[in-house]
Amino acid sequence: MSFINHSNIGRSAMGGSTGSGSSTPKKPLLGSFSSMSNLSATSGQSNSESIEDSYNIPPSEWVSRVMHNHPDVLELRERMRPITNQKSFSRNRMCSKTEASHVISDSVLLKLIMQYLHEEGLTSTLTKIQEESTFKFVKDEVEKEALPTLLKIGIKEANNWFGPLEEIDGDDPEVEAYHAYVSEQDTDVTDGSIESKNIWDDLNDESTVKLLKNSDNNNTIQAATLNKLIWWLTSNPNSPEVSEFRKIFFLTFPSFTTAETILTKLIQMYNSPTRDNSDMGLVIVFLNLWIEQQPQDFNDKLLSMLNNFIDNQMVKDGLTNWAKKLRTSIAKTENNNTKKKENQLTNPPEPKVPKNIFSSTLTFEDIDEEEIARQLCLIDFGMYESIKPTEFLIKGWVRPSYRSKAVNLLSLMKRFNDFTKWISHSLLIEQQNTKGKSKLLGKFLKIAEHLRTLNNFHSLMAIFGAINSTSVYRTKTIRKDLSKQQQETYADLEKLFHSDNNYKSYRLAYKDAGPPCIPFMGIHLRDLTYVDECTNDKIDGMINLNKRRTLYHVISNTRKYQSVPYNFLKVHQIQAFLTELRIDNDALEESFKSV
């Protein structure tokens, strides 16, 4: 929802008429911008100077000036944010940001600039840049509008990977319910005019699929309508390419349709005009694979549809054996959904607990650093293994309307924010003298050494992020007493999480880690955002399947360690220290200002 018509504001500020037949006056009319001129009038300038200032307001300042002079409009905008899904105006305008220069290399940035100069017809400047850079310009080498997208991906809030999550706690339950309802309605993003057609109507339409030669010189499907895609996946069960893409389809289909729509299309295919048994068999085979490979897709609504199809069509058609097989698969799905997964430990190491573990005087400093690292692994992995594939697809971390569908992912991100803030609070507030601060910093670095050995990149980055935050980093006195080993640990963390070459060091470490392992989610979510915003959802009106292939690989890489848990025993007293984080936000804010 937009409350401001920018074009009208521009004409009003410049004194132009909104009528098509009127000419623009040489001087702006006083009444047309009196509200804007109040800003400069208060500074003691003359009225004519105020008018001149208002006349020269750049377009980028129009909205902010209106918001400043009309707080009622600003208040209305802020109150409507839960419905419009807009960020706070102050957050958009005033947030501290830093450029992540690694996102765009010098050569790519140069290509983007040269492309812009070419499109604007600035040939002399383009020629000069080519001469000085010895870089040859190739027309349309980069996608149109690529620069704004790349810049958007490459900008992050300073020292805060998951900043927007701070607003989650204060959400109105009614607003959350509204968002959940809207997200249900908006899930199916396919073109209704095409996908509402019966699947048999698209069978011979060659315009509904796009093929592309791959490296083996064979045709591979690049884009298709939903009807043609389901037909291709169902009618070629033994094709290696189909078998591979079936996994991609099952994981990524929520990004372009719903499970109910897919089942409807399969039932349409089952009811072929010729009532061919081979078509029926293909559909049933695909359904059985779907149930076995993606049991989490079959909620109550989908199971009701499927059972109705089995009872009213398959049984009546005499396919009782297949009906029995599907029912067996459904029963296994229902059992898996109700059975709580319990990790079986195999000879776990004895916990390193202090003698006063049951005492009310137990402090954080009493607990062994390795045991703290172990308990952090148990806490973080419990959240990591619970994340469902669909939570990565719906971008719940940036889209408030989908928060209710990304609960586990958001919990892990909030845990990162809280733990990072707690570490900063411990270093800046709880310890009053420099010696105590240095000792505590050394303890966190020792914990980091164990976390690196255990491949817990999540808490490892939280510790590094807190230590490397502006407020802590500028307190140089607390680092002067660190041992040589602790200084080397900090240097290793800097290398591991350095942004050079798109976080190459971290990516190699994550690739070679082996299970059990917990990724640092910020970098992986950044990859997903890049893929989503830099690649079109559709090609010529059809579903872009190449984009889904890329999404599948990113999500699979992020989830690849979910199946192997840590083999440690839970120590309740230690986990209480690490989860019941007590933070004096006011005192922490003051310490940030004083640094």
QUIDATA-V542305 format. One record per pair of residues at least 12 apart in sequence whose ideal C-beta (glycine too) atoms are under 8 Angstrom apart, sorted by the first residue. I is the first residue (numbers start at 0). J is the second residue. D is the distance in Angstrom with one decimal. If there is no record, write none. Layout:
i: {I | I}
j: {J | J}
d: {D | D}
This chain:
i: {0 | 0 | 0 | 2 | 2 | 2 | 3 | 3 | 3 | 3 | 5 | 5 | 5 | 8 | 8 | 8 | 9 | 9 | 11 | 11 | 12 | 12 | 12 | 12 | 12 | 12 | 12 | 12 | 13 | 13 | 14 | 14 | 14 | 14 | 14 | 14 | 26 | 27 | 27 | 27 | 29 | 32 | 32 | 32 | 34 | 34 | 34 | 35 | 35 | 35 | 35 | 35 | 36 | 36 | 36 | 36 | 37 | 37 | 38 | 38 | 38 | 38 | 38 | 39 | 39 | 63 | 66 | 73 | 76 | 81 | 81 | 81 | 81 | 81 | 81 | 82 | 82 | 84 | 84 | 84 | 86 | 94 | 94 | 95 | 95 | 96 | 96 | 96 | 96 | 97 | 97 | 97 | 97 | 98 | 98 | 99 | 99 | 99 | 99 | 100 | 101 | 101 | 101 | 101 | 101 | 101 | 102 | 102 | 102 | 102 | 103 | 103 | 103 | 106 | 107 | 107 | 109 | 109 | 109 | 110 | 110 | 110 | 110 | 111 | 111 | 111 | 111 | 112 | 113 | 113 | 113 | 113 | 113 | 114 | 114 | 114 | 114 | 114 | 114 | 115 | 116 | 117 | 117 | 118 | 142 | 145 | 148 | 148 | 149 | 151 | 152 | 152 | 152 | 152 | 152 | 157 | 158 | 158 | 158 | 158 | 159 | 160 | 160 | 160 | 161 | 161 | 161 | 161 | 161 | 161 | 163 | 163 | 164 | 164 | 164 | 164 | 164 | 165 | 167 | 167 | 167 | 170 | 170 | 175 | 175 | 178 | 178 | 178 | 178 | 178 | 179 | 179 | 181 | 182 | 182 | 182 | 182 | 182 | 185 | 186 | 186 | 186 | 187 | 187 | 187 | 188 | 188 | 188 | 188 | 189 | 189 | 189 | 189 | 189 | 190 | 193 | 193 | 193 | 193 | 193 | 194 | 194 | 194 | 194 | 194 | 196 | 197 | 197 | 198 | 198 | 198 | 198 | 198 | 198 | 199 | 199 | 199 | 199 | 200 | 201 | 201 | 201 | 201 | 202 | 204 | 207 | 207 | 207 | 207 | 207 | 208 | 208 | 208 | 208 | 208 | 208 | 208 | 209 | 209 | 209 | 209 | 209 | 209 | 217 | 219 | 220 | 220 | 220 | 221 | 221 | 221 | 221 | 222 | 222 | 222 | 222 | 222 | 222 | 222 | 222 | 223 | 223 | 223 | 224 | 224 | 225 | 225 | 225 | 225 | 225 | 226 | 228 | 228 | 228 | 229 | 229 | 229 | 229 | 230 | 232 | 232 | 232 | 232 | 233 | 233 | 233 | 233 | 233 | 234 | 236 | 236 | 236 | 244 | 244 | 245 | 245 | 246 | 246 | 247 | 247 | 247 | 247 | 248 | 249 | 249 | 249 | 249 | 250 | 250 | 250 | 250 | 250 | 251 | 251 | 251 | 251 | 251 | 253 | 253 | 253 | 254 | 254 | 254 | 254 | 254 | 255 | 255 | 255 | 258 | 258 | 258 | 258 | 259 | 259 | 259 | 262 | 262 | 262 | 262 | 265 | 265 | 265 | 266 | 266 | 266 | 268 | 268 | 269 | 269 | 269 | 269 | 270 | 279 | 279 | 280 | 283 | 283 | 283 | 283 | 286 | 286 | 287 | 287 | 287 | 290 | 290 | 290 | 290 | 291 | 294 | 294 | 294 | 294 | 295 | 295 | 297 | 297 | 302 | 302 | 302 | 305 | 305 | 306 | 309 | 309 | 309 | 313 | 342 | 344 | 344 | 344 | 345 | 346 | 347 | 347 | 347 | 348 | 348 | 350 | 350 | 350 | 350 | 350 | 350 | 351 | 351 | 351 | 352 | 352 | 352 | 352 | 352 | 352 | 353 | 353 | 353 | 356 | 356 | 356 | 357 | 361 | 363 | 363 | 364 | 364 | 364 | 366 | 366 | 368 | 368 | 368 | 368 | 368 | 369 | 370 | 370 | 371 | 371 | 371 | 371 | 372 | 372 | 372 | 372 | 372 | 372 | 372 | 373 | 373 | 373 | 373 | 374 | 374 | 374 | 374 | 374 | 374 | 375 | 375 | 375 | 375 | 375 | 376 | 376 | 376 | 376 | 376 | 376 | 376 | 376 | 377 | 377 | 377 | 377 | 378 | 378 | 378 | 378 | 379 | 379 | 379 | 379 | 379 | 379 | 380 | 380 | 380 | 380 | 382 | 382 | 382 | 382 | 383 | 383 | 383 | 383 | 383 | 383 | 384 | 384 | 384 | 385 | 385 | 386 | 386 | 386 | 386 | 386 | 387 | 388 | 388 | 389 | 390 | 390 | 390 | 390 | 390 | 391 | 391 | 391 | 391 | 391 | 391 | 392 | 392 | 393 | 394 | 394 | 394 | 395 | 395 | 396 | 396 | 396 | 396 | 397 | 408 | 411 | 411 | 412 | 415 | 415 | 415 | 415 | 415 | 417 | 417 | 418 | 418 | 418 | 418 | 418 | 419 | 419 | 419 | 419 | 419 | 420 | 420 | 420 | 420 | 421 | 421 | 421 | 422 | 422 | 422 | 422 | 422 | 423 | 423 | 423 | 423 | 423 | 424 | 424 | 424 | 424 | 425 | 426 | 426 | 426 | 426 | 426 | 426 | 426 | 426 | 427 | 427 | 427 | 427 | 427 | 427 | 428 | 428 | 428 | 428 | 433 | 433 | 433 | 434 | 436 | 436 | 436 | 437 | 437 | 437 | 437 | 437 | 437 | 438 | 440 | 440 | 440 | 440 | 440 | 441 | 441 | 441 | 441 | 443 | 443 | 443 | 444 | 444 | 444 | 444 | 444 | 444 | 445 | 445 | 446 | 447 | 447 | 447 | 447 | 447 | 448 | 450 | 451 | 451 | 453 | 453 | 454 | 454 | 454 | 454 | 454 | 455 | 455 | 456 | 456 | 456 | 456 | 456 | 456 | 456 | 456 | 457 | 457 | 457 | 457 | 458 | 459 | 459 | 459 | 460 | 460 | 460 | 462 | 463 | 463 | 463 | 463 | 466 | 466 | 467 | 467 | 469 | 469 | 470 | 470 | 470 | 473 | 474 | 495 | 496 | 502 | 505 | 505 | 506 | 512 | 514 | 514 | 514 | 515 | 515 | 515 | 515 | 515 | 516 | 517 | 518 | 518 | 520 | 523 | 523 | 523 | 526 | 527 | 527 | 527 | 530 | 530 | 530 | 530 | 531 | 534 | 534}
j: {79 | 82 | 83 | 72 | 75 | 76 | 61 | 62 | 65 | 72 | 58 | 61 | 62 | 61 | 62 | 65 | 58 | 61 | 31 | 32 | 27 | 31 | 32 | 35 | 53 | 54 | 56 | 61 | 27 | 54 | 26 | 27 | 28 | 31 | 32 | 54 | 50 | 50 | 53 | 54 | 50 | 50 | 53 | 54 | 65 | 68 | 69 | 53 | 56 | 64 | 65 | 68 | 49 | 50 | 52 | 53 | 49 | 68 | 52 | 53 | 64 | 67 | 68 | 52 | 53 | 92 | 88 | 88 | 88 | 170 | 171 | 174 | 177 | 178 | 399 | 174 | 177 | 398 | 399 | 400 | 163 | 156 | 162 | 156 | 157 | 154 | 155 | 156 | 157 | 154 | 155 | 156 | 157 | 153 | 154 | 153 | 154 | 155 | 498 | 153 | 153 | 498 | 499 | 500 | 501 | 502 | 149 | 152 | 153 | 501 | 149 | 150 | 153 | 134 | 141 | 149 | 128 | 132 | 134 | 136 | 137 | 140 | 141 | 141 | 145 | 146 | 149 | 128 | 125 | 128 | 129 | 134 | 136 | 136 | 138 | 139 | 140 | 141 | 143 | 146 | 128 | 136 | 138 | 143 | 533 | 533 | 532 | 533 | 533 | 532 | 525 | 528 | 529 | 532 | 533 | 469 | 464 | 467 | 468 | 469 | 416 | 415 | 464 | 521 | 396 | 412 | 413 | 415 | 416 | 521 | 396 | 397 | 396 | 409 | 412 | 413 | 416 | 416 | 402 | 409 | 413 | 399 | 402 | 402 | 403 | 399 | 400 | 401 | 402 | 403 | 403 | 404 | 400 | 393 | 400 | 401 | 403 | 404 | 400 | 253 | 256 | 257 | 256 | 257 | 260 | 254 | 255 | 256 | 536 | 225 | 255 | 256 | 260 | 542 | 540 | 207 | 224 | 225 | 226 | 540 | 224 | 225 | 226 | 256 | 260 | 226 | 226 | 267 | 226 | 229 | 230 | 264 | 267 | 268 | 267 | 268 | 271 | 272 | 226 | 224 | 226 | 227 | 230 | 230 | 227 | 223 | 224 | 226 | 227 | 541 | 220 | 222 | 223 | 224 | 227 | 231 | 541 | 221 | 222 | 223 | 538 | 539 | 541 | 240 | 240 | 240 | 244 | 544 | 538 | 543 | 544 | 545 | 537 | 538 | 539 | 541 | 542 | 543 | 544 | 545 | 541 | 542 | 544 | 541 | 542 | 255 | 256 | 260 | 264 | 542 | 264 | 248 | 542 | 544 | 261 | 264 | 265 | 268 | 268 | 244 | 245 | 248 | 285 | 265 | 268 | 281 | 282 | 285 | 281 | 281 | 284 | 285 | 544 | 548 | 288 | 292 | 292 | 551 | 544 | 547 | 548 | 551 | 547 | 289 | 292 | 293 | 296 | 293 | 388 | 551 | 554 | 555 | 392 | 547 | 550 | 551 | 554 | 389 | 392 | 393 | 392 | 393 | 536 | 547 | 550 | 536 | 542 | 547 | 296 | 297 | 298 | 301 | 300 | 301 | 304 | 301 | 304 | 305 | 308 | 282 | 285 | 286 | 282 | 308 | 312 | 281 | 282 | 282 | 283 | 308 | 312 | 312 | 316 | 318 | 321 | 313 | 318 | 321 | 325 | 305 | 325 | 324 | 325 | 328 | 325 | 328 | 329 | 332 | 328 | 331 | 332 | 335 | 336 | 336 | 387 | 329 | 332 | 329 | 332 | 333 | 325 | 329 | 329 | 322 | 325 | 326 | 325 | 564 | 566 | 567 | 568 | 566 | 566 | 566 | 567 | 568 | 566 | 567 | 370 | 373 | 567 | 568 | 570 | 573 | 367 | 369 | 370 | 366 | 367 | 370 | 570 | 572 | 573 | 365 | 366 | 367 | 570 | 572 | 573 | 572 | 572 | 425 | 576 | 438 | 439 | 442 | 573 | 576 | 442 | 445 | 446 | 448 | 449 | 449 | 570 | 573 | 446 | 449 | 573 | 577 | 446 | 449 | 450 | 452 | 453 | 455 | 458 | 449 | 453 | 565 | 567 | 567 | 569 | 570 | 573 | 574 | 577 | 446 | 450 | 455 | 458 | 577 | 450 | 453 | 455 | 458 | 515 | 517 | 565 | 567 | 565 | 567 | 569 | 574 | 414 | 574 | 577 | 578 | 411 | 414 | 455 | 457 | 458 | 517 | 515 | 517 | 564 | 565 | 407 | 410 | 411 | 414 | 411 | 457 | 517 | 518 | 560 | 561 | 561 | 562 | 564 | 407 | 410 | 407 | 408 | 411 | 558 | 561 | 407 | 554 | 558 | 404 | 404 | 405 | 406 | 407 | 408 | 408 | 524 | 527 | 553 | 554 | 557 | 550 | 554 | 405 | 527 | 528 | 531 | 408 | 409 | 408 | 409 | 412 | 524 | 528 | 520 | 457 | 520 | 520 | 457 | 460 | 461 | 520 | 521 | 580 | 582 | 458 | 461 | 465 | 577 | 580 | 461 | 462 | 464 | 465 | 468 | 465 | 580 | 582 | 587 | 580 | 581 | 582 | 443 | 461 | 462 | 465 | 466 | 465 | 468 | 470 | 471 | 587 | 582 | 583 | 586 | 587 | 439 | 439 | 440 | 443 | 465 | 466 | 471 | 474 | 477 | 470 | 471 | 474 | 587 | 590 | 594 | 583 | 586 | 587 | 590 | 476 | 477 | 480 | 480 | 474 | 476 | 477 | 476 | 477 | 478 | 479 | 480 | 481 | 480 | 466 | 477 | 478 | 481 | 485 | 480 | 481 | 482 | 485 | 462 | 465 | 466 | 462 | 466 | 481 | 485 | 488 | 489 | 485 | 488 | 462 | 459 | 462 | 463 | 488 | 492 | 488 | 462 | 491 | 495 | 515 | 565 | 512 | 513 | 515 | 516 | 517 | 516 | 517 | 505 | 508 | 509 | 512 | 516 | 517 | 518 | 519 | 517 | 518 | 519 | 520 | 517 | 492 | 495 | 519 | 496 | 519 | 521 | 492 | 492 | 493 | 495 | 496 | 489 | 492 | 492 | 493 | 591 | 594 | 590 | 591 | 594 | 594 | 594 | 508 | 519 | 522 | 519 | 522 | 522 | 560 | 560 | 562 | 563 | 560 | 563 | 564 | 565 | 566 | 560 | 560 | 557 | 560 | 557 | 553 | 556 | 557 | 553 | 550 | 553 | 554 | 546 | 549 | 550 | 553 | 550 | 546 | 549}
d: {6.2 | 7.2 | 4.6 | 6.1 | 6.7 | 5.9 | 7.8 | 5.8 | 6.1 | 7.7 | 7.3 | 6.3 | 7.4 | 4.7 | 7.7 | 6.5 | 6.4 | 6.5 | 5.0 | 6.2 | 7.5 | 7.6 | 5.3 | 6.2 | 6.2 | 7.1 | 5.6 | 6.7 | 6.2 | 6.4 | 6.8 | 2.9 | 5.1 | 5.4 | 7.1 | 7.3 | 7.8 | 6.2 | 7.2 | 5.3 | 6.8 | 7.3 | 4.6 | 7.7 | 7.9 | 4.6 | 7.0 | 4.5 | 6.7 | 5.4 | 7.8 | 6.5 | 4.2 | 5.9 | 7.4 | 4.8 | 7.9 | 6.3 | 7.8 | 7.9 | 6.7 | 6.8 | 6.9 | 4.4 | 6.9 | 6.4 | 6.1 | 6.4 | 6.2 | 7.6 | 6.8 | 4.1 | 7.4 | 7.6 | 7.2 | 7.8 | 7.3 | 7.0 | 5.7 | 5.9 | 7.6 | 6.0 | 7.7 | 6.5 | 5.1 | 5.2 | 7.1 | 6.0 | 6.7 | 7.7 | 6.9 | 7.8 | 4.7 | 6.5 | 6.4 | 4.7 | 7.0 | 6.0 | 6.0 | 7.4 | 7.9 | 4.4 | 6.1 | 6.8 | 5.8 | 7.7 | 6.2 | 5.9 | 3.3 | 7.4 | 5.3 | 7.7 | 6.1 | 7.2 | 7.4 | 7.7 | 7.5 | 6.3 | 5.6 | 7.8 | 7.9 | 5.7 | 5.1 | 5.7 | 6.2 | 4.5 | 7.4 | 7.3 | 5.9 | 6.3 | 7.4 | 7.6 | 4.5 | 7.9 | 8.0 | 7.4 | 7.1 | 5.4 | 7.9 | 7.0 | 7.3 | 6.7 | 6.5 | 8.0 | 7.7 | 7.2 | 5.3 | 5.4 | 7.4 | 6.9 | 7.0 | 6.1 | 5.0 | 6.6 | 7.4 | 7.1 | 6.5 | 7.4 | 4.5 | 6.1 | 7.7 | 7.1 | 7.3 | 3.9 | 7.0 | 4.4 | 7.4 | 6.1 | 5.3 | 6.9 | 7.5 | 6.7 | 7.2 | 6.7 | 5.6 | 5.4 | 5.9 | 7.3 | 6.8 | 6.8 | 6.9 | 7.8 | 7.8 | 7.1 | 6.2 | 6.0 | 4.1 | 7.4 | 6.8 | 6.6 | 4.4 | 7.7 | 5.4 | 7.6 | 5.0 | 5.1 | 7.2 | 6.3 | 7.7 | 6.8 | 7.9 | 5.1 | 5.3 | 4.8 | 5.7 | 7.6 | 5.5 | 7.3 | 7.2 | 5.2 | 5.7 | 5.1 | 7.4 | 7.2 | 6.5 | 7.7 | 5.5 | 7.7 | 7.7 | 7.2 | 6.8 | 4.8 | 6.7 | 7.4 | 7.2 | 6.5 | 8.0 | 5.4 | 4.6 | 6.5 | 6.2 | 5.1 | 4.6 | 5.2 | 6.9 | 7.6 | 6.8 | 6.2 | 7.5 | 6.1 | 4.1 | 5.6 | 7.5 | 6.8 | 7.7 | 6.3 | 4.2 | 6.7 | 4.5 | 6.7 | 6.5 | 7.3 | 4.4 | 7.4 | 4.6 | 7.4 | 7.3 | 4.8 | 4.2 | 6.9 | 6.3 | 6.7 | 6.3 | 8.0 | 6.4 | 7.9 | 7.4 | 5.9 | 6.8 | 7.8 | 6.1 | 5.8 | 7.3 | 4.0 | 6.7 | 4.0 | 6.2 | 5.6 | 5.8 | 7.6 | 5.4 | 6.1 | 6.6 | 5.4 | 7.0 | 7.4 | 5.8 | 7.3 | 6.8 | 6.5 | 6.6 | 7.4 | 6.4 | 7.3 | 6.6 | 4.9 | 6.8 | 7.1 | 6.9 | 7.0 | 5.8 | 6.0 | 6.8 | 7.1 | 6.3 | 5.1 | 6.2 | 4.6 | 5.7 | 6.7 | 5.7 | 7.2 | 7.5 | 7.8 | 7.0 | 8.0 | 7.5 | 7.2 | 7.9 | 5.7 | 5.8 | 4.3 | 7.5 | 6.7 | 5.7 | 4.8 | 7.7 | 8.0 | 5.1 | 5.5 | 6.4 | 7.5 | 6.5 | 4.2 | 5.3 | 5.6 | 7.9 | 4.9 | 5.2 | 6.9 | 4.8 | 7.9 | 7.8 | 6.9 | 6.9 | 7.0 | 5.3 | 7.8 | 4.9 | 7.7 | 8.0 | 5.2 | 6.8 | 6.3 | 6.6 | 6.4 | 5.5 | 6.6 | 7.6 | 5.2 | 6.6 | 6.3 | 7.8 | 5.7 | 7.5 | 7.6 | 5.3 | 4.4 | 7.8 | 7.9 | 7.0 | 7.6 | 7.1 | 6.9 | 7.8 | 7.5 | 7.1 | 4.8 | 7.0 | 7.5 | 6.4 | 6.4 | 6.1 | 5.8 | 7.0 | 4.3 | 6.3 | 5.9 | 5.9 | 7.4 | 3.9 | 5.5 | 7.0 | 7.6 | 6.4 | 7.2 | 5.4 | 6.6 | 7.9 | 7.7 | 7.5 | 6.9 | 7.5 | 5.0 | 5.9 | 6.8 | 7.6 | 4.4 | 5.5 | 7.8 | 7.0 | 6.1 | 7.7 | 4.9 | 5.5 | 5.0 | 7.9 | 7.0 | 5.8 | 7.4 | 7.6 | 5.4 | 5.0 | 8.0 | 4.1 | 6.0 | 4.2 | 7.8 | 7.7 | 6.8 | 6.1 | 7.7 | 7.4 | 4.5 | 6.1 | 7.2 | 7.6 | 5.5 | 8.0 | 7.2 | 6.4 | 7.7 | 5.6 | 8.0 | 7.6 | 6.9 | 5.7 | 7.0 | 6.2 | 4.1 | 4.8 | 7.8 | 6.0 | 4.8 | 6.9 | 6.3 | 5.2 | 7.8 | 6.6 | 7.1 | 5.3 | 3.5 | 4.9 | 7.9 | 6.0 | 7.1 | 7.8 | 7.7 | 7.3 | 7.2 | 4.5 | 7.5 | 7.3 | 6.0 | 4.7 | 5.2 | 5.9 | 7.6 | 6.7 | 6.3 | 4.5 | 6.1 | 7.6 | 5.4 | 4.9 | 7.7 | 7.4 | 7.0 | 4.6 | 6.6 | 5.9 | 5.7 | 5.8 | 7.2 | 7.5 | 6.3 | 6.1 | 6.3 | 7.2 | 7.0 | 6.1 | 4.8 | 5.8 | 5.0 | 6.7 | 5.7 | 5.8 | 5.6 | 6.3 | 5.3 | 4.2 | 6.2 | 6.1 | 7.2 | 5.1 | 7.6 | 7.8 | 6.5 | 4.8 | 7.7 | 6.8 | 4.2 | 7.9 | 4.5 | 5.0 | 6.8 | 7.2 | 7.4 | 6.7 | 5.9 | 6.8 | 6.9 | 6.8 | 4.1 | 7.8 | 6.2 | 4.3 | 7.1 | 7.8 | 6.0 | 7.9 | 4.8 | 6.8 | 7.0 | 7.4 | 6.1 | 7.4 | 7.2 | 6.8 | 6.4 | 6.1 | 6.5 | 6.4 | 6.1 | 6.1 | 7.4 | 7.4 | 7.2 | 6.1 | 6.4 | 6.5 | 7.5 | 5.3 | 7.3 | 7.6 | 5.5 | 7.7 | 6.6 | 4.6 | 8.0 | 7.8 | 6.9 | 4.6 | 8.0 | 5.1 | 4.7 | 7.6 | 7.6 | 7.8 | 5.8 | 7.0 | 4.2 | 7.9 | 5.7 | 6.3 | 7.0 | 6.1 | 3.6 | 7.3 | 4.8 | 5.9 | 6.3 | 5.7 | 6.7 | 4.8 | 6.8 | 7.8 | 5.1 | 6.1 | 6.0 | 6.2 | 7.8 | 7.3 | 7.8 | 5.5 | 7.7 | 6.8 | 6.3 | 6.6 | 7.1 | 6.8 | 4.5 | 8.0 | 6.1 | 5.1 | 6.1 | 6.1 | 5.0 | 6.0 | 7.9 | 7.1 | 7.3 | 7.8 | 4.0 | 7.9 | 4.8 | 7.2 | 7.3 | 4.1 | 6.7 | 8.0 | 6.9 | 5.5 | 6.8 | 6.8 | 7.8 | 7.9 | 5.9 | 6.9 | 5.1 | 5.4 | 7.8 | 6.8 | 7.8 | 7.7 | 7.3 | 4.6 | 4.7 | 6.2 | 7.4 | 7.7 | 6.7 | 5.8 | 4.9 | 7.0 | 6.0 | 6.3 | 5.5 | 7.2 | 7.5 | 7.6 | 7.6 | 7.3 | 4.2 | 7.2 | 6.8 | 3.9 | 7.0 | 7.6 | 4.9 | 7.0 | 7.5 | 6.4 | 7.9 | 7.4 | 6.2 | 5.6 | 4.2 | 4.6 | 6.8 | 5.6 | 6.8 | 7.7 | 7.4 | 7.8 | 7.3 | 6.1 | 4.3 | 7.2 | 7.8 | 4.4 | 7.8 | 7.9 | 5.7 | 7.1 | 7.8 | 8.0 | 7.7 | 7.9 | 7.2 | 6.4 | 4.7 | 4.7 | 5.0 | 6.4 | 6.2 | 7.8 | 5.3 | 6.9 | 6.3 | 7.6 | 7.6 | 4.9 | 7.4 | 3.5 | 6.4 | 4.9 | 6.0 | 4.8 | 7.8 | 4.2 | 7.0 | 6.0 | 7.2 | 7.5 | 6.9 | 7.4 | 4.3 | 5.0 | 7.0 | 5.6 | 7.3 | 6.9 | 5.1 | 5.8 | 6.2 | 7.5 | 4.4 | 7.0}
